[in-house]
Each structure stands twice: as C-alpha cells, then as structure tokens.
Amino acid sequence: MQVVALIFAALVAVAAGETCTGAQVDAVGFTSQDATIVTKIAYIADFTLSCSNGAKVSWVEDVATAVSGERPIKLYDDQGYAALRKAQRGNEDTSTVQPIAVINLYHPGAYRGPWIQSETMAILAAIFIYYYALTQKTRLMA
C-alpha cells in the first residue's frame, strides 16, 4: 500500500510541472488574408520558449469579426493559468494576472475582393457598347 502511495505521489509531482522562470520567447505569426474564398480568418502563432520546446497556438475567427492590427497572445505557466481561471470564474479583473511572456501577432487585414464584381463590369460594358453602336447606326441612317 505504501508503494502505491509513493508512486501516486511521484506521479502528482511530475504532473504538477515546474514554473517557467526567465522565459525567452521567439515568435513568428501568420494570418490568412484572402477573404474571397474563406469564411473564417485563421491566426497562427509559432513560438518557442526557452523553458520548453516548440509549441503552436492557433484559432479561427469569422471574417466579419476579424479585426486588423496587433493581437497580444499571453503565455502562462501552470500557476499563472490557475490564477487566470480563478479570476475568470470570480468575474475579477484578469489583467492583474501576469503572463510569463506576451507575443504580438500582427494581422494586416483580409482581402475581400474587388469593390465591383467583374460580371457587373461586363454587363455595364456590354450595355455601353450596345448604346454606342445604336446611336452610331441611328446617326448614319439619318
């Protein structure tokens, strides 16, 4: 029984993890920019912490609600994340919880296509050409 308790205690100690101190972050961010063929903007942040190896964070957002500009991504260790969840559950101010690092992901905005569709331009050009041809014909016949 004591062996089982010892193994359980060792597993809890391993699962608890260590606090990341002095985090050094190297980050690269990407966003999708062509809203003519997608319905959601994808945000991808590829970063490396000095206290852990490669982690990727991504999420999607509707094209209509996706804003351009800087998006801060806050990184928390186990203790910081627990404090953040506690603040969220208690409807407290979450800005008091300090992250171990912040990555700024820049989204330049999405291309939503031309202001006037090419089909509309083709119809307007056809109407103009027809009108021009009809007036020239009328002028020649007169």
N, C-alpha and C positions, 0 to 999 in steps of 0.2 A: 504494500500500500504506500509506503514511503517513497519507493522508486517511482510509482505513478505520479505522486505529488511532485517529486523532484523534476520529472520530465515535463509535467504540466507547467511548473514554474519556469523552466528553461524556455519552453515554447512561448509563454507570455512575455518573457524578457526579450526574446528575439523579435516577436511580433510588434512590440512597443516601438522599436526603432530608436535611432539616435537623433538628436537635434542637430540640424544643419547650421553650423556657425560659419560666419565669414563667407557667405555664398558669392561666388563669381559666376555671372550669367553671360553666356554668349548666345545671341538670339538672331534669327532671321525670320521674317514674316512674309506671308503671301496671302493675297485675296483674289477671288475671281472678279473679273471686271466687265465681262460681256453679258449684259442682262437681256440681250435679244433672244438668247436660246435657253436661259435658265430661269427658274422661279425663286431660287434662294442664292444668296451670296455666301460663299464659303470662306472662313477665316482659318488660316493655318499658321501656327507659330511653332517653329522648330528651334528648341533651345537646349543648352547643355549647362548643368550646374556643376560646380567643382566638387560638390559633395555627393553627387550621383551621376550616373551616365545616362546619356540621351533620353529625353522624354519629349513627347509630342502632345500638343494641345490643339484641338480644333473644335469648331462649332459652326452651325449654319444659321442664317438669318434671312427672312423674307426680303425680296428686292425692294419692296415698298418701304420697309422699316430700316433697311441698312443705311447707315449714315457714313459719310466720308470723313476722314481725319484720323487722328491718333486714338487708339483704343488701348487703355492700360490693362495688362494682364498681371494680376498679383499672384505670387507664388508663396505658399505657406508650407511650413513643416507640420508634423503631427500636432504639436501643441498649439501652434497658431491656427490651424484649421479647426481644432476643437473649440478654441476661443471664438472664432468666427461663427461657427454653427450655434454656439451658445448665445452670442449676441443676436443672431438672426431669429432664433427661437423666442428670445425675450423681447423682440422688437426694439432692441437697443441700437445705438449708432455703431455701425460696423467699421467706420473709418478710424476708430480708436485701436483696432486690432492691426498691429504692424506686420506686413508681409516680410519674408526674408529677402525677396527681390521683386522688382517690377519690370516687366518687359512692355515696351510701347510698340504696338503693331499699327502700321500706317495703312489705311485703305484709301486709295486715291479716288474712289467712286467707280460706278459701273457705267459702261456704255449701253444706253438704252435704245440705240438705233437712230436712224435719221428722223428729223422733225417731220418730214413729208415722205410718205412711202413712195417707192418707185412706181407702183401701179397707178397711184394718183397722178404722178407727174406724166406718165404715159398717156393717160386719158385726157389730161389737160392739153398736152402737146397735140394729140390727135384732133381734139376739138378746134384748137387754134389753126392747125394746118387745113382742116376742112373749111373753116370760116374764111381763111385767106384764099384758098382755091376757089370757093364760091364767089367771093367778091371780085376776084380777078376775072372769072368767067363772065360774071354779070357786066363788068366794065368792058370786056372785049366784045360782048354781044351788043352792047349799046352803041 
